[in-house]
Amino acid sequence: MAKRKELWGARKLAGASFTTKKPQPEKQFAAETADATGVDKSTVTRAVSRAEGVTQAAN
């Protein structure tokens, strides 16, 4: 989950576009992932926290 969050952030930074439409507020990582997976936003937030707390040696 931590790696997915990292990749999501990189995609958002790289995906900046220039449009004439009124900008829509961007969803945060947890909200976007929750919508895509069908789980609650707090579940995603907890999973990210757990994944970030795991050391590389444990992987």
C-alpha positions as CSV (number, residue, x, y, z in Angstrom):
1,M,0.0,0.0,0.0
2,A,2.9,2.4,0.8
3,K,4.4,1.7,-2.7
4,R,1.0,2.3,-4.3
5,K,0.7,5.7,-2.5
6,E,4.2,6.6,-3.7
7,L,3.3,5.8,-7.3
8,W,0.0,7.6,-7.0
9,G,1.8,10.8,-5.9
10,A,4.3,10.5,-8.8
11,R,1.4,10.1,-11.3
12,K,-0.4,13.1,-9.9
13,L,2.7,15.3,-10.2
14,A,3.4,14.1,-13.7
15,G,-0.2,14.4,-14.8
16,A,-0.5,18.1,-14.5
17,S,-2.5,19.4,-17.5
18,F,-3.5,22.8,-18.8
19,T,-7.2,23.1,-19.5
20,T,-9.7,25.9,-19.7
21,K,-12.2,24.0,-17.6
22,K,-12.8,25.0,-14.0
23,P,-10.4,22.9,-11.9
24,Q,-12.1,20.2,-9.8
25,P,-10.7,19.5,-6.3
26,E,-8.4,16.5,-6.4
27,K,-9.2,13.4,-4.4
28,Q,-6.7,12.4,-1.8
29,F,-4.9,9.1,-2.1
30,A,-7.0,7.4,0.5
31,A,-10.3,8.6,-1.0
32,E,-9.4,7.6,-4.5
33,T,-8.1,4.2,-3.4
34,A,-11.2,3.6,-1.3
35,D,-13.5,4.3,-4.3
36,A,-11.5,2.0,-6.5
37,T,-11.4,-0.9,-4.1
38,G,-14.8,-0.5,-2.4
39,V,-13.5,-0.2,1.1
40,D,-13.7,2.7,3.6
41,K,-11.3,5.6,3.5
42,S,-10.2,4.9,7.1
43,T,-9.3,1.3,6.1
44,V,-7.0,2.6,3.4
45,T,-5.4,5.1,5.8
46,R,-4.7,2.4,8.4
47,A,-3.2,0.1,5.7
48,V,-0.9,2.8,4.5
49,S,0.2,3.6,8.1
50,R,1.0,-0.1,8.7
51,A,2.8,-0.4,5.4
52,E,5.0,2.6,6.1
53,G,5.9,1.3,9.5
54,V,7.2,-2.0,8.2
55,T,11.0,-2.0,7.7
56,Q,12.6,-3.0,4.4
57,A,14.1,-6.0,6.2
58,A,10.6,-7.4,6.9
59,N,9.7,-7.3,3.2
